Amino acid sequence: MPGEFRHWSTSGTRTKPACGRWNRHTRSSARSWPPAPSTAPCLCGRTGLVPQRLAQLVDARDSVHDVKFAPRHLGLRLATASEDGFVRMYEEIDVINLSHWPLQEEFLADKGGVTCVSWNKSRFDVPKIVVGGNSNVAKVWGYNNSYRLQVLAELVGHADAIHDVCWAPNMDRSSRLLAPASKDHTVRIWRLTIQEDDHL
């Protein structure tokens, strides 16, 4: 295609794509993936971004399956979902440095392993997070009056592991929509009613 290129790398008798596309009209970046798995991706191009590792979070005792940044109004926080069953929440206090992400709290969310997390984006609610795991149940976690995390709702009905969970954009202040996706080939949409004291 005019204005685009692809770079190919040959290894023995096999030919592998090693680069993405570059468009001369939009001056978009090219990405190059060397065939060797031990080599880091190389970004090039006029508007290319050079990645810089700022921190490494090493608290998980098994595979980390998902990580999500919190909504802006909650500050620079993120949550991780691990096969060890825990959700861990980190917060960067120094937004200039960004190299130190202390562990703020962790909780056992699914003994079979946590596969996905999603923050509630509503600024009108107390912070909530929905967690999916291998136990076939998605759970909504939130803070009680003592500011301790607890399960606020369980979304039961899937026949296999939950692979992804997502909050819908806010439609109104009285309810929230949630959609867990499962290995059982289904997505179920749930409505959560918010009470006056912000409990589900």
C-alpha positions in Angstrom: 0.0 0.0 0.0 1.5 3.4 -0.9 3.0 5.2 2.1 3.2 2.1 4.2 5.9 -0.6 4.7 6.3 -3.9 6.5 9.6 -5.3 7.6 10.0 -9.1 7.5 12.6 -11.2 9.1 13.7 -14.6 8.0 14.7 -17.3 10.4 15.7 -20.6 8.7 12.9 -21.5 6.3 10.3 -19.4 8.1 9.5 -15.8 7.4 8.1 -13.8 10.3 6.6 -10.3 10.4 8.9 -8.1 12.5 7.4 -4.7 12.2 4.1 -2.9 12.1 3.0 -0.3 9.6 4.2 3.3 9.1 2.1 5.8 7.3 4.0 8.7 5.7 0.9 10.9 5.6 0.1 10.8 9.3 3.8 10.2 10.3 2.7 7.5 12.7 5.4 5.4 14.4 6.7 2.1 13.3 7.1 -0.8 15.8 9.8 -3.4 15.3 9.7 -6.7 17.1 13.0 -8.6 16.7 12.6 -12.3 16.3 14.6 -13.1 19.4 12.3 -13.4 22.4 14.9 -12.0 24.7 15.2 -8.7 22.9 13.0 -5.8 23.8 10.7 -4.2 21.2 12.2 -1.2 19.5 10.0 1.8 18.7 11.1 4.1 15.9 9.7 6.8 13.7 9.4 10.6 13.8 6.7 10.6 16.4 7.8 7.5 18.2 7.6 7.1 22.0 10.5 5.6 23.9 9.4 3.5 26.9 11.1 4.0 30.2 10.5 1.6 33.1 9.7 3.6 36.2 8.8 0.9 38.7 8.4 -2.8 39.2 5.7 -4.3 41.5 6.9 -7.6 42.9 4.4 -8.5 45.7 2.4 -11.1 43.7 3.3 -14.7 44.5 1.9 -16.0 41.2 1.0 -14.8 37.7 -0.5 -11.3 37.4 -3.4 -11.5 35.0 -4.7 -7.9 35.0 -3.9 -4.4 36.1 -6.1 -1.3 36.0 -5.5 2.3 36.9 -8.1 3.9 39.1 -10.3 6.7 37.8 -8.7 10.2 38.0 -10.7 11.4 40.9 -9.3 8.6 43.1 -5.7 9.7 42.5 -2.8 7.8 40.9 -3.8 4.3 42.1 -3.8 0.9 40.5 -5.1 -2.5 41.2 -3.6 -5.8 40.2 -5.3 -9.2 39.8 -3.1 -12.3 40.5 -3.4 -16.0 40.3 -2.4 -16.2 43.9 -6.0 -15.1 44.7 -5.2 -11.5 45.8 -6.1 -8.1 44.6 -3.4 -5.6 45.5 -3.8 -1.8 45.4 -0.9 0.6 45.0 -0.7 4.3 45.1 1.9 6.7 43.9 2.0 9.7 46.2 4.8 11.6 44.4 3.3 12.3 40.9 6.6 13.9 39.8 8.8 11.0 40.6 6.6 8.0 39.8 9.2 5.4 40.8 7.8 4.4 44.2 4.4 2.7 44.3 3.8 1.5 47.9 1.4 -1.3 48.5 -1.7 0.3 50.2 -3.7 -2.9 50.8 -4.3 -6.4 49.5 -7.2 -8.7 50.0 -8.0 -12.4 49.2 -10.6 -12.0 46.5 -10.8 -15.5 45.0 -9.1 -18.6 46.3 -9.1 -20.1 42.8 -7.2 -17.1 41.4 -8.1 -13.6 40.3 -8.3 -13.0 36.6 -9.6 -9.4 36.1 -10.5 -6.2 37.9 -12.4 -3.0 37.0 -12.8 0.2 39.0 -16.2 1.9 39.3 -15.7 5.2 37.5 -18.5 7.1 39.2 -17.2 10.1 41.3 -20.5 10.1 43.1 -19.9 6.7 44.8 -17.5 5.5 47.4 -14.6 3.7 45.7 -15.7 0.3 44.4 -14.0 -2.4 42.3 -15.4 -5.5 40.7 -13.2 -8.6 40.7 -13.5 -11.7 38.5 -11.9 -15.0 39.1 -11.7 -18.8 38.5 -14.5 -19.5 40.9 -17.1 -18.4 38.3 -18.3 -15.5 40.4 -17.7 -11.7 40.0 -17.7 -9.8 43.3 -18.2 -6.1 43.9 -15.9 -4.9 46.7 -16.3 -1.5 48.4 -15.5 0.3 51.6 -17.8 0.1 54.7 -18.3 2.8 57.3 -15.0 1.8 58.9 -13.2 2.2 55.6 -12.5 -1.5 55.4 -13.0 -3.4 52.1 -15.9 -5.9 52.0 -17.9 -7.8 49.5 -21.0 -5.6 48.5 -22.5 -7.9 45.9 -21.9 -11.3 44.2 -22.8 -11.8 40.6 -23.6 -15.5 40.4 -24.7 -17.5 37.4 -21.7 -18.2 35.2 -20.7 -21.8 34.6 -16.9 -21.1 34.2 -14.1 -18.7 35.0 -14.7 -14.9 34.6 -12.2 -13.5 32.0 -13.2 -9.9 32.0 -15.4 -7.4 33.9 -16.4 -3.9 33.0 -18.5 -1.1 34.5 -20.8 0.8 32.1 -20.5 4.6 31.8 -22.8 6.2 34.4 -26.4 6.4 33.2 -27.9 7.8 36.4 -27.0 8.1 40.1 -29.4 5.4 41.3 -27.9 2.4 39.6 -24.8 1.0 37.9 -24.4 -1.6 35.1 -21.8 -4.3 35.2 -20.8 -6.9 32.6 -18.8 -9.9 33.4 -17.5 -12.1 30.5 -16.9 -15.8 31.1 -15.2 -18.8 29.7 -18.7 -20.3 29.4 -19.1 -18.2 26.3 -21.5 -15.7 27.9 -21.6 -12.1 29.0 -24.1 -11.2 31.6 -25.3 -7.7 32.3 -26.2 -6.8 35.8 -27.9 -3.7 37.3 -26.7 -2.7 40.8 -29.1 -0.4 42.7 -27.4 2.3 44.8 -29.1 2.9 48.2 -29.1 6.3 49.9 -26.1 5.4 52.1 -24.3 4.2 48.9 -24.7 0.5 49.7 -25.7 -1.8 46.9 
